[in-house]
Every structure is written in structure tokens, then in C-alpha cells.
Amino acid sequence: MSVLTLLLAGPLQAWGAAARFTRRTTESAPTKSGVIGLLAAAAGIERGNDDKLTPLAALRFGVRIDQPGTRIRDFHTAHHGVTGKSMPLSERFYLADAVFVAALEGDHHTLTALHAALRNPVYPPFLGRRSCPPSRPVELSLHEDAGLLHALHREPWQASPWYRRHHRGHEEVELTVLREADEHEQHMADTLRDQPLSFAAEHRRHALRTQVASSVRIPHPSSARHLPRHDPFDALDEESA
């Protein structure tokens, strides 16, 4: 097994698991359906091609919350392209200034192909909605012979510099991880309808997926333990050598 990690950072993100036409909500973290959709777009998989979607949907999914962001609300107006008639006013929610590390565990060859697709995508990636482009490259790392939690523990903290400054003085930060439940964790898992079955435009289908919350401790990049040692007398030693 291998694990592909993705960096999901941008001014706005929107990860809806359930929505009505006039009210589009967002979850507090990326959904599996949204991330699989991003990967399918990068690989050039068309919406109606459920056969090519199946191996992507079978990947085990998890996400680390590096910077939770702020939920904001916007009102959206639109007009019908042909008739010019005004559409109903809709209410849309977004996550502002959020940063996540998503991870997908599965077959190494499948993940290698997806990693390459992210570097040269057929369709550009977006963070849940087309109006939410990423602010940094999405592709992060491909971890060979690693498990989901292990890969999420190995990835450095990806939060913005201004957010890291709020945690100065700490050698480590504790980050929440939301991941698909193992068989022995089903009794304590939550459910979310974001397991993609079909992205066909006329009939999108999703199944329930179980999810548990845990945490990992990541070194703070500016903690004294992880900064390079500096001794001004090293220069004198080099001159006398």
C-alpha cells in the first residue's frame, strides 16, 4: 500500500455533502467526494465514466486539519443564459483561509498515475467549487509502503506563516485527523454521505461512509528543537582550522 498526500489551501473552499438549490452549505473539512472529483478531473475522467471512477472511489480517505479557517456566507444571484430570467437568490457558505492535507491510501500504481496527473492536470483543480481555485500546488507527496495515519504524521505542518505565529513557543502542534473508520471502529464512527458512486451530471449518486476523528502531533517548524544550531564562535573555529 502507498499513500498520496494533497495540499488543499486557498482563499475560499467549499465542501458540501448535502445541499438544496437555494442553500449550499460546506462541511468543516474536505469531503471524499470532493477530493475524488478533483483527482478525476486531473486525470481527465469524464463525469459519466463510472468504470474509471470506481478504483478512485475505493481508495481509503483521510484529511488533516492544519488551519481550520472561518466559515463565511454569501448571497448568489444568477440569470438564465437563454431567457435572461432571474434565478432564485441562493445562500452559499465557504471556508475562508483554510489549509488541509488530504491523504488517499491504496494501490501504488493507481496513486502514482494520480500523482503524475496532478502535476499535469487535464482539467484544472478546484477546492469543492469552480469558484475556489487553490493558492498553492495541490500535489504534495507519494509515500511508498506507508499507512494513512503514518503519512499524515510525516507531512510537515502546512499552515500559513501568520497562523503559525499564533502557536509560537510550542514545540509541537496537535492536529485533528478525520479518516475512514477501520472495521473495529465502526461502533464509534460518524456517517457522511460522500462516498462517490457516480458523477454523471444527470444523476449523481453517493453512499454513506463511516468516519472517525483522531489526532497527530506535528513538530512546530519554528520551535527551538527543530531550528538549526547557531554558535557565533563556529566562525573562529573555521579560521583557526
Secondary structure per residue as TSV (DSSP state, phi and psi in degrees):
chain	resnum	aa	ss	phi	psi
A	1	M	-	360.0	146.0
A	2	S	E	-129.1	169.4
A	3	V	E	-133.9	129.8
A	4	L	E	-101.9	126.9
A	5	T	E	-109.8	142.7
A	6	L	E	-125.6	145.3
A	7	L	E	-102.5	119.6
A	8	L	E	-114.8	96.6
A	9	A	E	-138.1	138.0
A	10	G	E	-176.3	166.2
A	11	P	E	-57.9	-39.8
A	12	L	E	-135.4	142.9
A	13	Q	E	-136.4	155.9
A	14	A	-	-150.0	115.0
A	15	W	-	-123.9	86.1
A	16	G	-	-89.5	133.3
A	17	A	S	-102.4	-21.5
A	18	A	S	-150.7	138.1
A	19	A	E	-157.0	145.8
A	20	R	E	-100.2	166.1
A	21	F	T	-60.5	-42.0
A	22	T	T	-91.9	0.5
A	23	R	E	-141.8	105.2
A	24	R	E	-109.0	105.2
A	25	T	-	-90.0	177.7
A	26	T	-	-138.8	143.1
A	27	E	-	-73.8	168.6
A	28	S	S	-81.7	-4.2
A	29	A	S	-151.1	159.7
A	30	P	-	-56.4	142.3
A	31	T	-	-91.4	157.5
A	32	K	H	-63.9	-40.7
A	33	S	H	-59.6	-42.8
A	34	G	H	-65.7	-41.3
A	35	V	H	-71.9	-40.5
A	36	I	H	-63.1	-38.0
A	37	G	H	-62.0	-40.2
A	38	L	H	-61.3	-44.8
A	39	L	H	-67.3	-39.9
A	40	A	H	-63.5	-39.0
A	41	A	H	-64.6	-43.6
A	42	A	H	-61.3	-36.4
A	43	A	T	-82.8	-4.8
A	44	G	T	78.7	21.0
A	45	I	-	-78.4	122.4
A	46	E	-	-72.9	156.5
A	47	R	T	-58.8	-36.3
A	48	G	T	-87.2	0.0
A	49	N	-	-89.6	80.8
A	50	D	H	-70.0	-26.1
A	51	D	H	-63.5	-41.7
A	52	K	H	-77.5	-22.2
A	53	L	H	-73.1	-32.5
A	54	T	H	-55.3	-49.0
A	55	P	H	-65.1	-27.6
A	56	L	H	-72.1	-42.6
A	57	A	H	-66.3	-23.8
A	58	A	T	-77.9	-11.3
A	59	L	S	-66.3	143.7
A	60	R	E	-81.6	135.0
A	61	F	E	-117.2	143.2
A	62	G	E	-153.2	159.2
A	63	V	E	-143.9	138.6
A	64	R	E	-106.3	131.9
A	65	I	E	-92.8	99.4
A	66	D	E	-85.0	-30.2
A	67	Q	E	-152.4	106.4
A	68	P	-	-66.6	-24.2
A	69	G	-	75.1	-175.0
A	70	T	E	-126.7	132.5
A	71	R	E	-78.7	128.4
A	72	I	E	-127.7	160.8
A	73	R	E	-122.2	142.7
A	74	D	E	-137.1	151.7
A	75	F	E	-105.7	135.1
A	76	H	E	-120.8	130.5
A	77	T	-	-114.9	152.1
A	78	A	-	-153.5	158.9
A	79	H	B	-127.4	143.7
A	80	H	-	-64.0	132.0
A	81	G	T	-65.1	-26.8
A	82	V	T	-96.2	-51.6
A	83	T	T	-86.3	-21.4
A	84	G	-	77.2	4.8
A	85	K	-	-70.9	139.0
A	86	S	B	-68.2	135.5
A	87	M	-	-88.3	161.7
A	88	P	-	-60.4	144.8
A	89	L	-	-64.2	129.6
A	90	S	E	-115.9	153.0
A	91	E	E	-110.1	122.9
A	92	R	E	-126.1	138.6
A	93	F	E	-113.2	145.7
A	94	Y	E	-137.3	162.7
A	95	L	E	-104.4	122.7
A	96	A	E	-101.3	137.7
A	97	D	E	56.7	42.0
A	98	A	E	-100.6	152.1
A	99	V	E	-137.5	128.6
A	100	F	E	-132.5	153.6
A	101	V	E	-115.9	113.1
A	102	A	E	-96.0	149.9
A	103	A	E	-137.4	140.5
A	104	L	E	-129.9	126.5
A	105	E	E	-108.8	135.2
A	106	G	E	171.2	-152.2
A	107	D	-	-62.2	132.9
A	108	H	H	-63.0	-41.6
A	109	H	H	-66.5	-39.4
A	110	T	H	-62.6	-45.1
A	111	L	H	-70.5	-33.6
A	112	T	H	-63.0	-42.3
A	113	A	H	-64.9	-39.2
A	114	L	H	-69.3	-37.0
A	115	H	H	-61.5	-42.4
A	116	A	H	-66.9	-37.0
A	117	A	H	-65.4	-36.0
A	118	L	H	-65.6	-30.0
A	119	R	H	-77.4	-23.2
A	120	N	S	-142.4	70.1
A	121	P	-	-71.8	144.4
A	122	V	S	-70.5	-46.7
A	123	Y	S	-118.3	140.3
A	124	P	-	-65.5	145.5
A	125	P	-	-76.6	152.5
A	126	F	-	-144.9	159.3
A	127	L	S	-97.4	72.3
A	128	G	S	95.5	-44.5
A	129	R	S	-131.6	155.2
A	130	R	T	-64.9	-21.7
A	131	S	T	-82.2	6.6
A	132	C	-	-122.8	78.2
A	133	P	-	-75.9	151.4
A	134	P	-	-73.0	149.7
A	135	S	S	-95.6	-10.7
A	136	R	S	-136.2	160.1
A	137	P	-	-55.3	137.8
A	138	V	S	-76.1	-40.3
A	139	E	E	-67.6	135.5
A	140	L	E	-120.3	-72.1
A	141	S	E	-151.6	159.8
A	142	L	E	-120.5	115.0
A	143	H	E	-100.6	115.3
A	144	E	E	-85.3	143.4
A	145	D	T	51.5	48.8
A	146	A	-	-134.1	153.4
A	147	G	-	-92.8	170.3
A	148	L	H	-60.8	-52.9
A	149	L	H	-64.9	-38.1
A	150	H	H	-63.1	-42.4
A	151	A	H	-65.6	-40.4
A	152	L	H	-68.8	-25.4
A	153	H	H	-78.2	-30.3
A	154	R	H	-78.2	-27.4
A	155	E	S	-70.3	131.0
A	156	P	-	-60.7	158.4
A	157	W	-	-64.3	127.5
A	158	Q	-	-104.1	7.8
A	159	A	-	-62.1	156.4
A	160	S	-	-65.8	152.1
A	161	P	H	-55.2	-39.8
A	162	W	H	-65.6	-33.0
A	163	Y	H	-74.9	-35.1
A	164	R	H	-63.2	-33.7
A	165	R	G	-63.0	-24.6
A	166	H	G	-69.4	-14.7
A	167	H	G	-114.8	22.4
A	168	R	T	-63.2	146.7
A	169	G	T	93.9	-9.5
A	170	H	-	-100.2	134.1
A	171	E	S	-76.6	-27.6
A	172	E	E	-137.2	158.7
A	173	V	E	-122.3	143.7
A	174	E	E	-100.9	120.0
A	175	L	E	-115.0	138.1
A	176	T	E	-75.3	138.5
A	177	V	E	-121.3	128.5
A	178	L	E	-109.7	121.2
A	179	R	E	-142.6	159.3
A	180	E	E	-64.0	136.7
A	181	A	-	-73.4	143.5
A	182	D	-	-76.1	171.9
A	183	E	G	-60.3	-38.9
A	184	H	G	-80.1	-1.4
A	185	E	G	-106.6	3.2
A	186	Q	G	-60.7	-31.6
A	187	H	G	-69.7	-19.0
A	188	M	G	-116.2	16.7
A	189	A	-	-94.5	150.8
A	190	D	E	-90.9	164.8
A	191	T	E	-119.7	146.1
A	192	L	E	-143.1	133.3
A	193	R	E	-87.7	75.9
A	194	D	E	-139.2	21.7
A	195	Q	E	-87.3	106.7
A	196	P	E	-69.7	134.4
A	197	L	E	-112.0	-36.5
A	198	S	E	-156.9	138.3
A	199	F	-	-105.3	14.2
A	200	A	-	-55.0	131.1
A	201	A	T	-57.9	-36.1
A	202	E	T	-83.1	-15.9
A	203	H	-	-157.9	76.2
A	204	R	-	-72.0	139.7
A	205	R	E	-132.8	138.5
A	206	H	E	-137.3	146.0
A	207	A	E	-108.4	168.7
A	208	L	E	-74.9	146.3
A	209	R	E	-133.8	140.7
A	210	T	E	-91.1	145.3
A	211	Q	E	-144.3	137.7
A	212	V	E	-123.5	156.0
A	213	A	E	-107.9	137.4
A	214	S	E	-143.7	-163.9
A	215	S	E	-150.2	158.5
A	216	V	E	-132.4	150.7
A	217	R	E	-105.8	124.9
A	218	I	E	-118.0	137.0
A	219	P	E	-59.7	137.3
A	220	H	-	-75.7	125.8
A	221	P	T	-64.0	-18.4
A	222	S	T	-105.9	8.4
A	223	S	S	-70.9	153.0
A	224	A	G	-60.1	-32.9
A	225	R	G	-65.3	-29.2
A	226	H	G	-106.6	2.8
A	227	L	S	-85.9	147.8
A	228	P	-	-64.4	143.6
A	229	R	-	-69.9	135.4
A	230	H	-	-126.1	121.6
A	231	D	-	-128.4	115.0
A	232	P	T	-61.6	-20.1
A	233	F	T	-81.0	-6.8
A	234	D	H	-60.0	-35.7
A	235	A	H	-62.6	-37.7
A	236	L	H	-66.6	-39.1
A	237	D	H	-62.7	-38.5
A	238	E	H	-68.1	-36.3
A	239	E	H	-69.3	-33.9
A	240	S	H	-83.1	-10.9
A	241	A	-	-74.7	360.0
